[in-house]
Amino acid sequence: MELELLMDYLSKVLSYPVREYDTSLKLKRVFGEFNAYPDSLIYDLQTIAGFYEKREQLDYPLYLYSHNDQTILLIENNAKNRIYLLGTVQADPDQKQRKDYIETDWSLLLDSGLLVYTVLTGVKLTKHDFLMSMKTDSQFLSRQGKKVIDTHFRYNEEQTLHNPYTQELREQGSIREGNVDRLMMSFKENYAGKLARLSKNKLRSLKNLGIVVLAISTRSAIEGGLHPEKAFLLSDSYILSIDEATTENEIYSTVRNAEIHFTELVAENKQNKSENPLVLRAKNSIFKRMHEKVTLGSIARELNTTASYLSTVFKKETGITVHQFIVKEKLLVAANLLCYSQYEIHEIANYLSFSSQSHFGHLFKLHFQMTPNQYRLKYGAQEG
């Protein structure tokens, strides 16, 4: 009974049905409401067949079927001669959809499957344990080995060298130090090497390179003292901009502006003295909850401290109250939305959980000396 309740619950969490088969491949039960039609579970039999083919090679009675964007996790229950499947189902072909399957959250899928495995066996297995237990296909290893040889041969034939590592060290060192002048100098360096080719498509290759640079720069900024949550949020937004770029100039400009932005934020952070760990945790909590109504009390409870103590420490470290810091950071987010989004002012006020549009407008004018509408007209990005 407990297992049935778990399966019903997971079907709701995952938003697709959990399927139960017997060892003769007969579908015994579908957990969760599911408006099925013929061939909805077309990938199930392929998954089970793949599992039986590799069963002797597996360390655990678990099997992950993955093909393109289709993913199914299989859990075998030897005690009851049952097999449970979580994952991809076929979408209705009569619905003119872009894809013929319902997408799954890979990480959530694995967590759910491993929970079922623990309930069935009493053995707790982590995602790392499971994924590392899967034997890498020998054909894949062979193809990868050939790819390494081909890439090496091409680079030698073209007499191509990568951009020097020392230049990268200077560039990333500038970000960690918050030194914009040194960063600009690193951009202007001349060197004989070339950037790596990370895709056969030239634009895609540049996008991949840009994402790599941003990933490294984000870590450099964090090492320089930038709050991790803020750094990752910025990184995500810049990476999305790179992905949407249609020209090489857009990609280059986005990456360079991101590096400069990170460096300026590190420099600003370094102007302040080292922060109390409690204050750092409080700020990170605020950054993660910008769209909520955040209060001193709720942050104190999250950090297992008292509101009065947090208030005292925060004011001593930053010179402003927790409430003033929350308002300031929300207004900065609002300014960004006014510049780069088409959201109406009342929608921005609601999203950031201000009590009303008029209250938002009043606070915004106090901070920026102009109304939200005036700010958008002056600084907003104009189409075309």
Secondary structure, DSSP 8 states (H G I E B T S, - for coil): -HHHHHHHHHHHHHTS-EEEEETT--EEEEES-----TTTTHHHHHHHHHHHHHGGG-SSSEEEEEETTEEEEEEEEGGGTEEEEEE--B--TTS--SSSB----HHHHHHHHHHHHHHHHS----HHHHHHHS---HHHHHHHHHHHHHHHHHHHHTT--B--HHHHHHHHHHHHHT-HHHHHHHHT---S-B----SSSHHHHHHHHHHHHHHHHHHHHHHTT--HHHHHHHHHHHHHHHHH--SHHHHHHHHHHHHHHHHHHHHHHHTS----HHHHHHHHHHHHTTTS---HHHHHHHTTS-HHHHHHHHHHHHSS-HHHHHHHHHHHHHHHHHHH----HHHHHHHTT-S-HHHHHHHHHHHHSS-HHHHHHHH-----
